[in-house]
Amino acid sequence: MHRLILRFFATAFLVLLIFAARARAEDEVRIQEEIWALPLALPMFAYLVRPVGDGPFPLVIMNHGVSLKPTDRSFFPLVEFRDAAKWFARRGYLVVAPVGSGYGAQAIDIPERALYGPFFSKVGKCTNPNFHDAGLAVAQVDLRIIDYMAAEKRIIPKDVIVVGQSAGGWASIALSSLNPPPVKAIITFAAGRGGRVDGKPNNNCAPDRLVEATADFGRTSRVPMLWIYIENDTFFGPALSQRMHAAFTSAGGRAEYHLMPPFGNEGHFFIGSPDAIPLWSPLVTKFLDAQK
């Protein structure tokens, strides 16, 4: 009996040592942060973080949301999802988080002087919004980033994950409808368009049209997806996000839906908080492991 007890504790101790060693190894992964100027058809800046070394590495592209106010776009941060991006980098990914055209230094929208920046994410009037093209425009940027990073020999061309938040998540859903061969999985946080019209919570521009557009993308989308929403998201609340998911999957799309508990005062910006990483990382880890 004593031998069995000793063997049990010895085995348990060994398992703990193995897990501790793995945790230390993960913590000790050295990463390198850089700012790149991407020479695409529309040049843009990007935050890039990767493991130290020559690579090539699997690629993660992180798409940010939009603001329809030119002033807000001019003050848009160069690095929005730094903690989340570093989480992926510590797991071996090269992460590219582009700053969309029309943001930061490119936000020069001054109509009275006939100056217009290259901002192409407007959806038009709520009476007839064009959700499709706004999503597909950013999806095309993602494809160009993949081509450029592959030509630079920095990435493993057929090992690409795309992550998007809000309008960036909507663009990621749009991208899935194209089924690009390099993209093996897509993860979205609070994805959608047309949220909070006139700044009012839970006031979507055209919810029925948004659900219809989601179904349209689902008809051709076959990329495995993980959709994460938060209960206290006042841009795309649970009722709307569940309608979108039902429409997408009924049309043929592949998407795993998770509704997280309320987070802070506004769940829409969940992915931007370092405090949220312990909440979403188990879901993301399990999803990505299933794609291997």
Disulfide bonds with the S-S distance in Angstrom:
Cys126-Cys205 2.00
